[in-house]
Amino acid sequence: MCMNNKKYKGVVVPMVTPVTANGTLDTAAVERIITFFAENGVSPLLMGTTGEGNSVSQADGLLLVETAVKTRDGILKSAAINSPAPVIYAGLTGNCFSEQLAQAEAYTRAGADVIVATLPTYYALTPEQMYQYYKCLADSIKGPLMLYNILATTHMSIPVDVIRRLADHPNIVGLKDSERDLERMAACIELAKGRDDFAYFCGWAAQSAYSLQLGGDGIVPSTGNYVPEMFSQLYEAAVNGDMATAERLQDETNEIAKIYQKDRTLGQSLAALKVMMHTKGLCDPWMLMPLNRLSAEEEQTIVGKVKK
């Protein structure tokens, strides 16, 4: 495959937000997870959907970014890891535009590399309102901005034509698209091809290999919280044209994903994912309200499956 010279590419894992039993940020767990990611050559997306973003307080959101950046920078200084430096992607939360601008400024000042934003979710927006929201956001913040389309939670889809218009904004660097639509995926990848200033990231984990085969720039798999090394291998195989290996890894990671996703709501699946991570000593399975832990019986069933 052709050389990808884009600044933003590779594997970006939508990181869980580890918390304590009383709901405060578990900074020691953040350090462990960021180190785990760095060891396996992946970058974190903080406060995305998998990270319970809209349930994280503003104070803990800033502390999360600060802790992730400090851990990443400490790893670089020690030269303990031979992988490229993780890029810190930080998600905006809430619906108040002025508060989002303040978040973006604080996260950028704390060292976040890219700000990531879904659509505000209370009102149904027209395509022009979507365009104006992202244009105003990109005009107003200092750090680079990535669009994040996720129909499952915002209940809105950013039209491809709107994305095409926004891709020409000098401060908008890419799209993370989690919509489950193969035709749309192909159109968005085609839109990003041939330009170094706008990247396409596939947020539909089960189509990671296929999106890369089509020419996508990166993947954003939640299962990467548990097996980041497998997605690093999948990405490398795909960009080097070894689709047999990429597809094998796709099948294997799809099976792992079923352990926490099958027959569960999105919120329940996130609790199950934390249980799986707990088996590796990465974090405890506490959740932020309105989500909560699974029953002790369910947790033990998950532990039994991952230890087979």
N, C-alpha and C positions, 0 to 999 in steps of 0.2 A: 504494500500500500504506500501511497505518497507520504512524504514527510509532513508532519503536522507542526507548524511553527507557532501555533496559537499559545498565548500566555496562559489561558485557562483551559485545562483538559485533564483527562485521567479519571481516577476514582475518587469521588467525594461521598463520604458516608454521612447520612443524616443522623447525627449522633444523638443517642438517648441523653436526657438530662438526669444525672444521678442525684437523688435527694435522700435525706435522712428520714427517720420515722416521723419527725415533726414537720416535714415539708421544706426544710431549708436545704440550700445547695450543698452537696457533698464534694467539697473542693479536692479532697484526697482522691476520690474516685475519678473526678475530672482529669487529674494529673495522670492517673493510671491509664485511662482510656486514650488520652491524647498520645501518651507514650506508646501504647499498643498500636494505635493508628500509624504513628511515625515509623515504628519498626517494620510495618508492613506496607509502607509506601502509599498510604491513602491520606486524604485531607478530610477535616470535619466540616459539616454544615451544622452550626449551632442554632438551636431554637427553630428548627423546622417542624414538620408534622410529627415525625418520630420523636423529636425532642420536646413534645408537649408545649410548643412555643408559646401559645396564647395563655397558658396557665402559669408561666414563669413570671415572677414579679420583676419590675424594672430594676430594682436593686440587685436581685440575683442574676438577671440577664447580663448586667454589666460585669458582675463578679465572674460569671461564667466566661465571658470574653476575655477578661483580664487574666484569669487562671489558665485558659487555653493558650493564650499568647505567651505568657510567662513560661509555661511548660515547653512549648515549641521552641522558644528562644533559648531556654536552658539546654535543651537537647542539641541545638545547633552549636552552642558555645562549647559543649563538652565533646563534640564531634564523635559521640558514642554511636550514632546511627549513620549508615552510609547512603540512605535514601534521600531524594530531593526534599527540601523543606516543605512541610504541609502548608497549604494555603488555608487561612482561616476565613470561612464564609459565615456571616452572622445574619440571622433572619430577623426582620422587623415584626413586631407583634402589635395587636390592637387595631382600632379603626380611626383614632384621632390623628389627623395629619401632622399637626404641630408636635405632638408627642413622638410620632415616628421620626420626624426630623431631628428631634433632640436625641432619640435613641441612636440614630445613624451617626450623628456627630460624636456621641460618647463612645460608640463601638469603634469608630474609625480612629479616634484619639487614643483608644486603648490598644490599638494595633490590629484590628480586624482588616483583612485585605480586601474583601468584597462584601457589600451589603446585598442581601437577598430579600425580595418582597413579593408576597402573594397579593392578590386583590383584597381590598377591604371587603368585609363580607356581610354587612347588615342590609345594604340596599342592593337590589338587582341593578346592574350598571349597563348602560348602552356601550357599544364599541367606542364611541367618541369619548365617553366618560372614562373608560379604561385607558384610552390613549392619553388623555389629559392628566390622569392621576400619575401614570408612570413618567410622563414628560416633566411634570412639575416636580416630582420626586428627584428625577435625574438632574434637573436644573438646579436643585436646591442643596444637594448633598455633595460633600467633597470626595468621598470614596467612590469607586466604581460600583455600578448597580447591576444586579442580575434579576431578570424577570423570573417569576415562579408561577407556573400554571398548574393548578390542582383542582380539577372539577369536583372530586370526591368530597372536599371540605368547604370550598368556597361556593360550590353549586353554580359556578360560572366558568365559561371557557373563553380565554383570550383568543379572538379570531386570528388566524394566520396573517391576514392583511394588516391587522393592528401590530402584530409582532414585526412584520416587514417594515412598517413605518418607524417603529421604535428602534429597530436594529441600526438605523442610520444616526441615532443620537450618539454623540461622542463619548458620553459617560455611561452608556448601556453596553455591557460587555458580553451578554449571553442570555440564554433561556434554559431554565430547568423545567422540563415538561413531564408531568406525571399522569397525563390523560391517556387512557387506554384506547387508542385509536391509531391503527397502523397507517392509514392514509394520511392522517395529520402528522404523524411522526416523520414520514417520508418527505412531506412538504416542508416541515420545519428544518429538517436536516439539509434539504436542498437549498433552502434560504440561507443557511449558515455556511455552506460550502463556498470555497474560493475567496473567502475573506478572512483576514487575520484578526479582525476587531470584534467579531461576534461568534460565540461558541454555542453549540447545542449539547445539552446534557440530558440523557434519558433517565427519568425518574420512575419508569415502569421496569422494575428490576427483572421481571421474567423475560423482558425483551432486550436485555443488556447486550448480549452478543449480536443480535440482529441489528440493533441500532448502530453498533460500531461497524458492522459489515456494510451498512448503508453509507457510512461516512460520518457518523456522529463523533463528537469530540470527547465526550465523557459520559460516565454513568453514575447514578446516585442511588445505590441499593441499601435499604435498611438492614438487610441480612448481613451487610458488611460490618455491622457492630459486633457480630459474633465471629465471622470468618473473613476478615479483611484480606487475608493472604489469598484466598480463592478468587476474589474479585480483582486483585492486582494481577494474578496469573491470567485470568480471563481477559482482562484489558490488554495485557502484553501480547497474548496469543492472537487476539483479534487484530490489533494494529500491525502485527507482523504477518498477517495473512494466514495464520494457522487456525482456520475456522473449525477444524475437527476438534482441536483441544478446547477452543472457546465454547463450542456447543456442548462438549462433555461437561465442562465446568458449569455451564448454564443449567444443565439438567441436574447436576449434583447440588447446586445452590438452591434450585427450585424445591428440591426435596427437603432441604434444611429449612427453608422458609415455611413449608407446610407444618412443621412442628409447632410454630407459634401463631400461624395465621389461620389454619384450617378450622372452619366452623366457629370463628370468633369475630366479633366486631373489631373495627380498627383499634379502639381504645383497649379492648381486652388483649389484642395481639401485642400491643406495646408492653403491657404488663408481663405477658409471657416471654417477650424478648428479653426483658430485664432479668427474668428468672434464668434464662439461658446464659446471660452474661455473668450472673452471680456464680454459676458453676465454674467460671474461669477466674473468679476473684476480682472481677472488674467493678461491679457495683452491687448494691442491695436492690431488691425488687420493689421498693416503695414508689408510689405514684403521687402525682399532684392532683388535687381535687379539680374537676369532678370525677376523675378516674381513680381507681383504687386497685389494690392487689387482688390477685386471684385467690381462691380458697386454698387452704393448705393441701387439700387432696389434689387439686389441679396442678399446683406447683410441683408436688412430688411426682405426678405423672410426667410432667415436662422434664424434670431432672432424670427420671428413668429413661426417657427416650434419648436424651443427649448423651447419656453415659453407656448406651448399648455398644 
